[in-house]
């Protein structure tokens, strides 16, 4: 495996607090929290969840494609 692959795997495994809010969302949440509301408590996690969904779908598709391709190659060699 290449060195860059190891770096990507390490970065994916690290559990870092990531801020995924745009400037407008952040301002709205901060204003709401100053007024005593709790509307933005889970906004950042929701944004990260929505952002990760297409990547997970592509990963699943890629893994299925890889195994299907591998299975076809083993059938050709038999």
Secondary structure, DSSP 8 states (H G I E B T S, - for coil): --HHHHHHHHHHHS--------HHHHHHHHHHHHTT--TTTTHHHHHHHHHHHHHHHHHHHHHHHHHHHHHHHHHHH-
